[in-house]
Amino acid sequence: MLSEDTHPRTAPRRRLTPEDRRAAILDAAQVLFFAKGWDAVTVADVLAEARISKGGFYHHFSAKEDLLDGVVSRLAEQAVAAAEASRRQCEGDALTRFNAFLAATNRWKAERATELRFIADMIRRPGNELLLQRIDAAVRRAVVPALEAMIRDGAAEGRFDPPDPKLVAEAIVSLTISRREVLRDAIAAADAGAPEAAAARLGAHIAAETALVDRLLGLPPGSVHYCDPAEFGQMMADMACGHAAY
């Protein structure tokens, strides 16, 4: 529940360490972005939700756009941490662990489709290119090092044969980012009441991505698996429900 219901704007401000204050601001921004969407949230809303002074805010962030960097970076780091935990628990060779990482990453996103709808809406709206570049940069910072480490491990095992581990890791993330146009169409289809068609469209594109990743890693066709296709249908349906919320 948002600040208007839980703590009025006259509530006393909290005394926090700089680190805790920054975290509190990001917590508030994340709650508001999830509930209201990017466009509807103002810096004043975040200050009220976090019970932070304007000076405290500008000590850490220069604008609302900086909040996007912080929130997306944190979400990407959480997704990677969850995927790393799944990979570590997985028994098998480098490919098995790599697939476990990819599946866990996509499962993490699918389980949070409603909350992540604010990013999907930003993708759909024209004129958000600079904001989307910030999102892309945050995702790259979190994901590329993890992928590169796994690819190097796979090469050391003799399971992968990449031309350059870091370049391949960057290419895989770029493929994910290039999914944007298809995701835009899929969300529109889900909003129109056709989540199955949306999932099929997105699933076909991701199947092509995985075929390319097989080649980048020097693997036979069909080696890499991103996630269960059924998750796409649920994710599209949840995103459509999330859109109705605001």
VOTIRO-83098 format. One record per residue (C-alpha): x, y, z; residue number from 1; residue in three letters. Coordinates in steps of 0.02 Angstrom, whole numbers, padded with zeros to 5 digits. Example, Ala and Ser with C-alpha at 12.3 -4.5 7.8 and 13.67 -1.06 7.14 Angstrom:
<recs>
<c1 = 00615, c2 = -00225, c3 = 00390, resi = 1, resn = ALA>;
<c1 = 00684, c2 = -00053, c3 = 00357, resi = 2, resn = SER>;
</recs>
This chain:
<recs>
<c1 = 00000, c2 = 00000, c3 = 00000, resi = 1, resn = MET>;
<c1 = 00063, c2 = 00171, c3 = -00042, resi = 2, resn = LEU>;
<c1 = 00115, c2 = 00316, c3 = 00066, resi = 3, resn = SER>;
<c1 = -00052, c2 = 00405, c3 = 00068, resi = 4, resn = GLU>;
<c1 = -00127, c2 = 00256, c3 = 00160, resi = 5, resn = ASP>;
<c1 = 00017, c2 = 00205, c3 = 00271, resi = 6, resn = THR>;
<c1 = 00111, c2 = 00363, c3 = 00319, resi = 7, resn = HIS>;
<c1 = 00047, c2 = 00537, c3 = 00281, resi = 8, resn = PRO>;
<c1 = 00156, c2 = 00669, c3 = 00202, resi = 9, resn = ARG>;
<c1 = 00174, c2 = 00750, c3 = 00373, resi = 10, resn = THR>;
<c1 = 00256, c2 = 00595, c3 = 00447, resi = 11, resn = ALA>;
<c1 = 00426, c2 = 00631, c3 = 00525, resi = 12, resn = PRO>;
<c1 = 00576, c2 = 00597, c3 = 00417, resi = 13, resn = ARG>;
<c1 = 00692, c2 = 00456, c3 = 00463, resi = 14, resn = ARG>;
<c1 = 00872, c2 = 00473, c3 = 00518, resi = 15, resn = ARG>;
<c1 = 00971, c2 = 00351, c3 = 00412, resi = 16, resn = LEU>;
<c1 = 01149, c2 = 00315, c3 = 00362, resi = 17, resn = THR>;
<c1 = 01189, c2 = 00368, c3 = 00182, resi = 18, resn = PRO>;
<c1 = 01184, c2 = 00186, c3 = 00125, resi = 19, resn = GLU>;
<c1 = 01018, c2 = 00153, c3 = 00210, resi = 20, resn = ASP>;
<c1 = 00946, c2 = 00315, c3 = 00145, resi = 21, resn = ARG>;
<c1 = 00991, c2 = 00270, c3 = -00034, resi = 22, resn = ARG>;
<c1 = 00915, c2 = 00098, c3 = -00011, resi = 23, resn = ALA>;
<c1 = 00756, c2 = 00174, c3 = 00063, resi = 24, resn = ALA>;
<c1 = 00739, c2 = 00290, c3 = -00086, resi = 25, resn = ILE>;
<c1 = 00758, c2 = 00145, c3 = -00208, resi = 26, resn = LEU>;
<c1 = 00635, c2 = 00040, c3 = -00106, resi = 27, resn = ASP>;
<c1 = 00507, c2 = 00180, c3 = -00118, resi = 28, resn = ALA>;
<c1 = 00536, c2 = 00207, c3 = -00303, resi = 29, resn = ALA>;
<c1 = 00519, c2 = 00022, c3 = -00339, resi = 30, resn = GLN>;
<c1 = 00355, c2 = 00010, c3 = -00243, resi = 31, resn = VAL>;
<c1 = 00285, c2 = 00160, c3 = -00337, resi = 32, resn = LEU>;
<c1 = 00347, c2 = 00107, c3 = -00509, resi = 33, resn = PHE>;
<c1 = 00269, c2 = -00066, c3 = -00483, resi = 34, resn = PHE>;
<c1 = 00104, c2 = 00007, c3 = -00424, resi = 35, resn = ALA>;
<c1 = 00082, c2 = 00159, c3 = -00536, resi = 36, resn = LYS>;
<c1 = 00200, c2 = 00141, c3 = -00683, resi = 37, resn = GLY>;
<c1 = 00347, c2 = 00250, c3 = -00730, resi = 38, resn = TRP>;
<c1 = 00255, c2 = 00400, c3 = -00802, resi = 39, resn = ASP>;
<c1 = 00137, c2 = 00425, c3 = -00654, resi = 40, resn = ALA>;
<c1 = 00273, c2 = 00434, c3 = -00522, resi = 41, resn = VAL>;
<c1 = 00358, c2 = 00598, c3 = -00474, resi = 42, resn = THR>;
<c1 = 00510, c2 = 00633, c3 = -00367, resi = 43, resn = VAL>;
<c1 = 00391, c2 = 00711, c3 = -00240, resi = 44, resn = ALA>;
<c1 = 00296, c2 = 00545, c3 = -00232, resi = 45, resn = ASP>;
<c1 = 00458, c2 = 00453, c3 = -00196, resi = 46, resn = VAL>;
<c1 = 00508, c2 = 00577, c3 = -00060, resi = 47, resn = LEU>;
<c1 = 00339, c2 = 00555, c3 = 00025, resi = 48, resn = ALA>;
<c1 = 00344, c2 = 00366, c3 = 00012, resi = 49, resn = GLU>;
<c1 = 00522, c2 = 00356, c3 = 00080, resi = 50, resn = ALA>;
<c1 = 00499, c2 = 00497, c3 = 00207, resi = 51, resn = ARG>;
<c1 = 00660, c2 = 00574, c3 = 00144, resi = 52, resn = ILE>;
<c1 = 00701, c2 = 00759, c3 = 00124, resi = 53, resn = SER>;
<c1 = 00732, c2 = 00835, c3 = -00046, resi = 54, resn = LYS>;
<c1 = 00912, c2 = 00866, c3 = 00005, resi = 55, resn = GLY>;
<c1 = 00933, c2 = 00685, c3 = 00055, resi = 56, resn = GLY>;
<c1 = 00866, c2 = 00631, c3 = -00114, resi = 57, resn = PHE>;
<c1 = 00981, c2 = 00744, c3 = -00215, resi = 58, resn = TYR>;
<c1 = 01131, c2 = 00686, c3 = -00115, resi = 59, resn = HIS>;
<c1 = 01113, c2 = 00519, c3 = -00204, resi = 60, resn = HIS>;
<c1 = 01013, c2 = 00553, c3 = -00363, resi = 61, resn = PHE>;
<c1 = 01009, c2 = 00700, c3 = -00480, resi = 62, resn = SER>;
<c1 = 00844, c2 = 00658, c3 = -00565, resi = 63, resn = ALA>;
<c1 = 00702, c2 = 00533, c3 = -00577, resi = 64, resn = LYS>;
<c1 = 00795, c2 = 00446, c3 = -00718, resi = 65, resn = GLU>;
<c1 = 00935, c2 = 00401, c3 = -00596, resi = 66, resn = ASP>;
<c1 = 00806, c2 = 00305, c3 = -00495, resi = 67, resn = LEU>;
<c1 = 00774, c2 = 00198, c3 = -00648, resi = 68, resn = LEU>;
<c1 = 00958, c2 = 00153, c3 = -00656, resi = 69, resn = ASP>;
<c1 = 00958, c2 = 00105, c3 = -00473, resi = 70, resn = GLY>;
<c1 = 00797, c2 = 00005, c3 = -00476, resi = 71, resn = VAL>;
<c1 = 00837, c2 = -00090, c3 = -00637, resi = 72, resn = VAL>;
<c1 = 01016, c2 = -00125, c3 = -00579, resi = 73, resn = SER>;
<c1 = 00949, c2 = -00197, c3 = -00418, resi = 74, resn = ARG>;
<c1 = 00818, c2 = -00303, c3 = -00507, resi = 75, resn = LEU>;
<c1 = 00948, c2 = -00369, c3 = -00629, resi = 76, resn = ALA>;
<c1 = 01066, c2 = -00411, c3 = -00486, resi = 77, resn = GLU>;
<c1 = 00925, c2 = -00503, c3 = -00395, resi = 78, resn = GLN>;
<c1 = 00884, c2 = -00603, c3 = -00552, resi = 79, resn = ALA>;
<c1 = 01067, c2 = -00650, c3 = -00575, resi = 80, resn = VAL>;
<c1 = 01084, c2 = -00698, c3 = -00392, resi = 81, resn = ALA>;
<c1 = 00932, c2 = -00811, c3 = -00403, resi = 82, resn = ALA>;
<c1 = 00997, c2 = -00889, c3 = -00564, resi = 83, resn = ALA>;
<c1 = 01170, c2 = -00914, c3 = -00489, resi = 84, resn = GLU>;
<c1 = 01093, c2 = -01004, c3 = -00341, resi = 85, resn = ALA>;
<c1 = 01000, c2 = -01120, c3 = -00459, resi = 86, resn = SER>;
<c1 = 01158, c2 = -01150, c3 = -00560, resi = 87, resn = ARG>;
<c1 = 01260, c2 = -01193, c3 = -00405, resi = 88, resn = ARG>;
<c1 = 01130, c2 = -01319, c3 = -00349, resi = 89, resn = GLN>;
<c1 = 01129, c2 = -01402, c3 = -00520, resi = 90, resn = CYS>;
<c1 = 01228, c2 = -01561, c3 = -00547, resi = 91, resn = GLU>;
<c1 = 01301, c2 = -01591, c3 = -00718, resi = 92, resn = GLY>;
<c1 = 01420, c2 = -01520, c3 = -00845, resi = 93, resn = ASP>;
<c1 = 01444, c2 = -01339, c3 = -00898, resi = 94, resn = ALA>;
<c1 = 01300, c2 = -01345, c3 = -01022, resi = 95, resn = LEU>;
<c1 = 01179, c2 = -01414, c3 = -00892, resi = 96, resn = THR>;
<c1 = 01229, c2 = -01277, c3 = -00771, resi = 97, resn = ARG>;
<c1 = 01217, c2 = -01145, c3 = -00907, resi = 98, resn = PHE>;
<c1 = 01041, c2 = -01201, c3 = -00952, resi = 99, resn = ASN>;
<c1 = 00993, c2 = -01199, c3 = -00768, resi = 100, resn = ALA>;
<c1 = 01053, c2 = -01019, c3 = -00755, resi = 101, resn = PHE>;
<c1 = 00955, c2 = -00964, c3 = -00909, resi = 102, resn = LEU>;
<c1 = 00797, c2 = -01054, c3 = -00855, resi = 103, resn = ALA>;
<c1 = 00806, c2 = -00980, c3 = -00680, resi = 104, resn = ALA>;
<c1 = 00831, c2 = -00805, c3 = -00750, resi = 105, resn = THR>;
<c1 = 00678, c2 = -00818, c3 = -00860, resi = 106, resn = ASN>;
<c1 = 00577, c2 = -00900, c3 = -00722, resi = 107, resn = ARG>;
<c1 = 00621, c2 = -00755, c3 = -00606, resi = 108, resn = TRP>;
<c1 = 00556, c2 = -00632, c3 = -00735, resi = 109, resn = LYS>;
<c1 = 00399, c2 = -00734, c3 = -00770, resi = 110, resn = ALA>;
<c1 = 00356, c2 = -00743, c3 = -00585, resi = 111, resn = GLU>;
<c1 = 00368, c2 = -00553, c3 = -00574, resi = 112, resn = ARG>;
<c1 = 00283, c2 = -00509, c3 = -00738, resi = 113, resn = ALA>;
<c1 = 00150, c2 = -00400, c3 = -00656, resi = 114, resn = THR>;
<c1 = 00278, c2 = -00298, c3 = -00560, resi = 115, resn = GLU>;
<c1 = 00393, c2 = -00282, c3 = -00710, resi = 116, resn = LEU>;
<c1 = 00251, c2 = -00216, c3 = -00817, resi = 117, resn = ARG>;
<c1 = 00314, c2 = -00038, c3 = -00793, resi = 118, resn = PHE>;
<c1 = 00469, c2 = -00081, c3 = -00896, resi = 119, resn = ILE>;
<c1 = 00363, c2 = -00163, c3 = -01031, resi = 120, resn = ALA>;
<c1 = 00257, c2 = -00006, c3 = -01042, resi = 121, resn = ASP>;
<c1 = 00413, c2 = 00100, c3 = -01063, resi = 122, resn = MET>;
<c1 = 00465, c2 = -00013, c3 = -01207, resi = 123, resn = ILE>;
<c1 = 00297, c2 = 00014, c3 = -01292, resi = 124, resn = ARG>;
<c1 = 00292, c2 = 00203, c3 = -01283, resi = 125, resn = ARG>;
<c1 = 00384, c2 = 00305, c3 = -01416, resi = 126, resn = PRO>;
<c1 = 00512, c2 = 00432, c3 = -01360, resi = 127, resn = GLY>;
<c1 = 00586, c2 = 00326, c3 = -01221, resi = 128, resn = ASN>;
<c1 = 00746, c2 = 00280, c3 = -01312, resi = 129, resn = GLU>;
<c1 = 00862, c2 = 00364, c3 = -01188, resi = 130, resn = LEU>;
<c1 = 00776, c2 = 00281, c3 = -01041, resi = 131, resn = LEU>;
<c1 = 00786, c2 = 00113, c3 = -01127, resi = 132, resn = LEU>;
<c1 = 00972, c2 = 00139, c3 = -01154, resi = 133, resn = GLN>;
<c1 = 00988, c2 = 00160, c3 = -00966, resi = 134, resn = ARG>;
<c1 = 00894, c2 = -00002, c3 = -00939, resi = 135, resn = ILE>;
<c1 = 01006, c2 = -00091, c3 = -01065, resi = 136, resn = ASP>;
<c1 = 01164, c2 = -00028, c3 = -00981, resi = 137, resn = ALA>;
<c1 = 01104, c2 = -00084, c3 = -00809, resi = 138, resn = ALA>;
<c1 = 01062, c2 = -00258, c3 = -00875, resi = 139, resn = VAL>;
<c1 = 01231, c2 = -00274, c3 = -00960, resi = 140, resn = ARG>;
<c1 = 01325, c2 = -00226, c3 = -00802, resi = 141, resn = ARG>;
<c1 = 01237, c2 = -00362, c3 = -00703, resi = 142, resn = ALA>;
<c1 = 01225, c2 = -00503, c3 = -00829, resi = 143, resn = VAL>;
<c1 = 01379, c2 = -00499, c3 = -00942, resi = 144, resn = VAL>;
<c1 = 01506, c2 = -00542, c3 = -00804, resi = 145, resn = PRO>;
<c1 = 01402, c2 = -00690, c3 = -00746, resi = 146, resn = ALA>;
<c1 = 01382, c2 = -00757, c3 = -00923, resi = 147, resn = LEU>;
<c1 = 01565, c2 = -00731, c3 = -00962, resi = 148, resn = GLU>;
<c1 = 01618, c2 = -00830, c3 = -00808, resi = 149, resn = ALA>;
<c1 = 01506, c2 = -00976, c3 = -00857, resi = 150, resn = MET>;
<c1 = 01567, c2 = -00974, c3 = -01036, resi = 151, resn = ILE>;
<c1 = 01748, c2 = -00976, c3 = -00978, resi = 152, resn = ARG>;
<c1 = 01709, c2 = -01123, c3 = -00864, resi = 153, resn = ASP>;
<c1 = 01627, c2 = -01215, c3 = -01008, resi = 154, resn = GLY>;
<c1 = 01776, c2 = -01182, c3 = -01121, resi = 155, resn = ALA>;
<c1 = 01894, c2 = -01245, c3 = -00985, resi = 156, resn = ALA>;
<c1 = 01791, c2 = -01406, c3 = -00974, resi = 157, resn = GLU>;
<c1 = 01799, c2 = -01425, c3 = -01162, resi = 158, resn = GLY>;
<c1 = 01609, c2 = -01414, c3 = -01171, resi = 159, resn = ARG>;
<c1 = 01601, c2 = -01243, c3 = -01256, resi = 160, resn = PHE>;
<c1 = 01704, c2 = -01178, c3 = -01400, resi = 161, resn = ASP>;
<c1 = 01674, c2 = -00990, c3 = -01401, resi = 162, resn = PRO>;
<c1 = 01781, c2 = -00875, c3 = -01510, resi = 163, resn = PRO>;
<c1 = 01794, c2 = -00754, c3 = -01363, resi = 164, resn = ASP>;
<c1 = 01702, c2 = -00780, c3 = -01197, resi = 165, resn = PRO>;
<c1 = 01672, c2 = -00597, c3 = -01158, resi = 166, resn = LYS>;
<c1 = 01616, c2 = -00556, c3 = -01335, resi = 167, resn = LEU>;
<c1 = 01497, c2 = -00704, c3 = -01336, resi = 168, resn = VAL>;
<c1 = 01425, c2 = -00651, c3 = -01167, resi = 169, resn = ALA>;
<c1 = 01396, c2 = -00476, c3 = -01235, resi = 170, resn = GLU>;
<c1 = 01317, c2 = -00549, c3 = -01392, resi = 171, resn = ALA>;
<c1 = 01196, c2 = -00655, c3 = -01290, resi = 172, resn = ILE>;
<c1 = 01139, c2 = -00504, c3 = -01190, resi = 173, resn = VAL>;
<c1 = 01123, c2 = -00405, c3 = -01353, resi = 174, resn = SER>;
<c1 = 01010, c2 = -00541, c3 = -01422, resi = 175, resn = LEU>;
<c1 = 00901, c2 = -00526, c3 = -01268, resi = 176, resn = THR>;
<c1 = 00891, c2 = -00337, c3 = -01288, resi = 177, resn = ILE>;
<c1 = 00849, c2 = -00356, c3 = -01473, resi = 178, resn = SER>;
<c1 = 00693, c2 = -00448, c3 = -01417, resi = 179, resn = ARG>;
<c1 = 00614, c2 = -00279, c3 = -01384, resi = 180, resn = ARG>;
<c1 = 00514, c2 = -00259, c3 = -01545, resi = 181, resn = GLU>;
<c1 = 00442, c2 = -00434, c3 = -01528, resi = 182, resn = VAL>;
<c1 = 00404, c2 = -00403, c3 = -01345, resi = 183, resn = LEU>;
<c1 = 00312, c2 = -00244, c3 = -01393, resi = 184, resn = ARG>;
<c1 = 00202, c2 = -00340, c3 = -01514, resi = 185, resn = ASP>;
<c1 = 00176, c2 = -00481, c3 = -01390, resi = 186, resn = ALA>;
<c1 = 00119, c2 = -00362, c3 = -01253, resi = 187, resn = ILE>;
<c1 = -00003, c2 = -00280, c3 = -01374, resi = 188, resn = ALA>;
<c1 = -00074, c2 = -00451, c3 = -01417, resi = 189, resn = ALA>;
<c1 = -00090, c2 = -00495, c3 = -01232, resi = 190, resn = ALA>;
<c1 = -00179, c2 = -00331, c3 = -01198, resi = 191, resn = ASP>;
<c1 = -00298, c2 = -00372, c3 = -01341, resi = 192, resn = ALA>;
<c1 = -00346, c2 = -00533, c3 = -01253, resi = 193, resn = GLY>;
<c1 = -00233, c2 = -00654, c3 = -01346, resi = 194, resn = ALA>;
<c1 = -00097, c2 = -00708, c3 = -01223, resi = 195, resn = PRO>;
<c1 = -00075, c2 = -00874, c3 = -01314, resi = 196, resn = GLU>;
<c1 = -00034, c2 = -00787, c3 = -01477, resi = 197, resn = ALA>;
<c1 = 00081, c2 = -00669, c3 = -01383, resi = 198, resn = ALA>;
<c1 = 00173, c2 = -00815, c3 = -01304, resi = 199, resn = ALA>;
<c1 = 00189, c2 = -00904, c3 = -01472, resi = 200, resn = ALA>;
<c1 = 00262, c2 = -00749, c3 = -01554, resi = 201, resn = ARG>;
<c1 = 00386, c2 = -00722, c3 = -01414, resi = 202, resn = LEU>;
<c1 = 00427, c2 = -00906, c3 = -01402, resi = 203, resn = GLY>;
<c1 = 00469, c2 = -00919, c3 = -01587, resi = 204, resn = ALA>;
<c1 = 00588, c2 = -00772, c3 = -01574, resi = 205, resn = HIS>;
<c1 = 00674, c2 = -00844, c3 = -01422, resi = 206, resn = ILE>;
<c1 = 00692, c2 = -01012, c3 = -01510, resi = 207, resn = ALA>;
<c1 = 00788, c2 = -00922, c3 = -01647, resi = 208, resn = ALA>;
<c1 = 00895, c2 = -00838, c3 = -01513, resi = 209, resn = GLU>;
<c1 = 00940, c2 = -01005, c3 = -01435, resi = 210, resn = THR>;
<c1 = 00991, c2 = -01073, c3 = -01605, resi = 211, resn = ALA>;
<c1 = 01111, c2 = -00927, c3 = -01622, resi = 212, resn = LEU>;
<c1 = 01178, c2 = -00954, c3 = -01446, resi = 213, resn = VAL>;
<c1 = 01211, c2 = -01137, c3 = -01489, resi = 214, resn = ASP>;
<c1 = 01321, c2 = -01079, c3 = -01632, resi = 215, resn = ARG>;
<c1 = 01409, c2 = -00946, c3 = -01529, resi = 216, resn = LEU>;
<c1 = 01456, c2 = -01077, c3 = -01399, resi = 217, resn = LEU>;
<c1 = 01506, c2 = -01207, c3 = -01529, resi = 218, resn = GLY>;
<c1 = 01366, c2 = -01325, c3 = -01476, resi = 219, resn = LEU>;
<c1 = 01254, c2 = -01442, c3 = -01577, resi = 220, resn = PRO>;
<c1 = 01081, c2 = -01374, c3 = -01621, resi = 221, resn = PRO>;
<c1 = 00956, c2 = -01389, c3 = -01480, resi = 222, resn = GLY>;
<c1 = 01085, c2 = -01386, c3 = -01341, resi = 223, resn = SER>;
<c1 = 01036, c2 = -01222, c3 = -01258, resi = 224, resn = VAL>;
<c1 = 00865, c2 = -01206, c3 = -01175, resi = 225, resn = HIS>;
<c1 = 00800, c2 = -01041, c3 = -01109, resi = 226, resn = TYR>;
<c1 = 00641, c2 = -01089, c3 = -01017, resi = 227, resn = CYS>;
<c1 = 00476, c2 = -01183, c3 = -01021, resi = 228, resn = ASP>;
<c1 = 00366, c2 = -01111, c3 = -01161, resi = 229, resn = PRO>;
<c1 = 00215, c2 = -01123, c3 = -01045, resi = 230, resn = ALA>;
<c1 = 00294, c2 = -00988, c3 = -00938, resi = 231, resn = GLU>;
<c1 = 00279, c2 = -00864, c3 = -01082, resi = 232, resn = PHE>;
<c1 = 00090, c2 = -00884, c3 = -01090, resi = 233, resn = GLY>;
<c1 = 00073, c2 = -00853, c3 = -00904, resi = 234, resn = GLN>;
<c1 = 00193, c2 = -00707, c3 = -00912, resi = 235, resn = MET>;
<c1 = 00094, c2 = -00624, c3 = -01053, resi = 236, resn = MET>;
<c1 = -00070, c2 = -00650, c3 = -00960, resi = 237, resn = ALA>;
<c1 = 00004, c2 = -00579, c3 = -00800, resi = 238, resn = ASP>;
<c1 = 00073, c2 = -00429, c3 = -00892, resi = 239, resn = MET>;
<c1 = -00098, c2 = -00392, c3 = -00965, resi = 240, resn = ALA>;
<c1 = -00174, c2 = -00402, c3 = -00791, resi = 241, resn = CYS>;
<c1 = -00037, c2 = -00289, c3 = -00725, resi = 242, resn = GLY>;
<c1 = -00076, c2 = -00161, c3 = -00860, resi = 243, resn = HIS>;
<c1 = -00257, c2 = -00156, c3 = -00803, resi = 244, resn = ALA>;
<c1 = -00198, c2 = -00113, c3 = -00627, resi = 245, resn = ALA>;
<c1 = -00142, c2 = 00059, c3 = -00686, resi = 246, resn = TYR>;
</recs>
